Amino acid sequence: MLFDIDKYKRPYEIERVRTKLINTGMKLGLNHPITIKISQDLDKLLNEYSANKGSKSFYN
């Protein structure tokens, strides 16, 4: 019976990292190591969000 606040903060974090990725890609290029690292971070967030989206973490 636990309220999972991260479940609701995750979409905002995803948007923050997505914006960072776009800005970095435009500034440094899509093949720059920093851009690739941010892309990997975004992938991880999206995968975690997708995996947890269907779980009953609001109230068990």
Stockholm file with secondary structure:
# STOCKHOLM 1.0

chainA/1-60         MLFDIDKYKRPYEIERVRTKLINTGMKLGLNHPITIKISQDLDKLLNEYSANKGSKSFYN
#=GR chainA/1-60 SS CCCCTHHHHHHHHHHHHHHHHHHHHHHHCTTSHHHHHHHHHHHHHHHHHHHHHTSCCSCC
#=GC SS_cons        CCCCTHHHHHHHHHHHHHHHHHHHHHHHCTTSHHHHHHHHHHHHHHHHHHHHHTSCCSCC
//
